[in-house]
Amino acid sequence: MCCGGDFIAFNIPVMADYGVNGMMKEMACCNTSRNADGFWFKSTTSEIAAGLGKRLDGKLAIVTGASAGLGKEMAKTFYECGATVVMATRNEAKTKLVMQWIEETAPKGKGKLVWVKLDLASLESTKECADAITKMSEPIAVLMNNAGFMAPPFSLTGDGYESQFQCNYLSHYYLTMLLVDKLKASPDGARVVNVSSVSAGWVPYPGGCCGGCCSVLCGFGAADFSGKGKWPAKSGSCCAYEPLGDYAYSKAAQVIFGAELDRRIFEGTKVMVLSAEPGMSLKTDLNAPGSGSECLRFISQPCSPIPFLFVCLGIVHDPNVLAASPLYAALSDKIQRGDYIRHNLIRPTRGPAGNPKHGPPLWDFSAKCVHDKLGLNVPYAKTPAVKAMHR
């Protein structure tokens, strides 16, 4: 049985974010906008790759979470573009099956597939993954920070951090920072793409474990990315951990870090850091851990009308459509520094995720988390902040 407050709180931000007209534009029957390359929100990864004609021969395309969902689709497309695809995942056996599937189904695939172990619940594993990639002779063309999961019951990783915070954000932060030198050394430039979420614009999330009012009554207050507030959660007790709220924070952090990294490190170089929002799906593994959220438990029930409604409205899509926005961000020459891509269109970055004031505190907090656990300084962590305008 769904807790009504949580369900309402889950949907209120959608309506507030889009408005009635905005929601209509998100539906398949009403959304006809096309980007500068002629693609729209129903374009697939294969259509985008074929339309752009971009080749990545002799270059690395790194995809975290490449063994399922969007990552699987992007890995296949990069393979078709001739890239050496680094499939950074935790489960080798599962990934090998996906590699076999790619080789059998990619009609024009002339790339290579390489598995590198990456356990995002471990900063040490993240460092080992970065070290292995750094030793590869090919330059990086794309780093796709894709892996993630949503709204699990509360748990801490072996490093002692809330699981969504570390797996969705912190380990991707550390992986990216460890690869900065290799990214900068790419002669033709490179793209770092953080796979975002519509929820990134919902911080602080208005829902709550107690039925939708918890965030307000218990003082979640203004967005805080400094580590000194309630995020990341320290325990799973009521009013300390909100599954969807902590997920939203982790995705907003990816966007904020990406923009801060672009300003501090890559401004004036051929490397761009972008964020792309794929949209909603009922056919990926992202929602599998969602038993921590009463809303997601309700949606996943066999008798729930919500999935059918979403499909009828054209709000949800197959993985090969959802993966198109991150892929477009990685490959299009029409993309500019600072762009935020949603449904293959350039859109404003919403909520705190688009406010650069959150960049410096998140930057410092992230480096501190790595140092506290590993006793290591993060490369480029001391680079001074650059003043930016709120887009």
Secondary structure as UniProt FT lines:
FT   HELIX           4..26
FT   TURN            28..30
FT   TURN            36..37
FT   TURN            41..42
FT   HELIX           45..52
FT   TURN            57..58
FT   STRAND          60..64
FT   TURN            65..67
FT   HELIX           69..80
FT   TURN            81..82
FT   STRAND          84..89
FT   HELIX           92..105
FT   TURN            107..108
FT   STRAND          112..117
FT   TURN            120..121
FT   HELIX           123..134
FT   STRAND          140..145
FT   TURN            158..159
FT   HELIX           163..164
FT   HELIX           165..170
FT   HELIX           171..178
FT   HELIX           180..184
FT   TURN            187..188
FT   STRAND          190..195
FT   HELIX           198..202
FT   TURN            209..211
FT   HELIX           214..217
FT   TURN            218..219
FT   TURN            238..240
FT   HELIX           243..261
FT   HELIX           262..266
FT   TURN            267..268
FT   STRAND          271..277
FT   TURN            286..289
FT   HELIX           290..292
FT   HELIX           294..299
FT   TURN            302..303
FT   HELIX           306..313
FT   HELIX           319..322
FT   HELIX           324..331
FT   TURN            333..334
FT   TURN            337..338
FT   STRAND          340..342
FT   TURN            343..344
FT   STRAND          345..347
FT   HELIX           351..354
FT   HELIX           356..358
FT   HELIX           359..374
FT   TURN            379..382
//
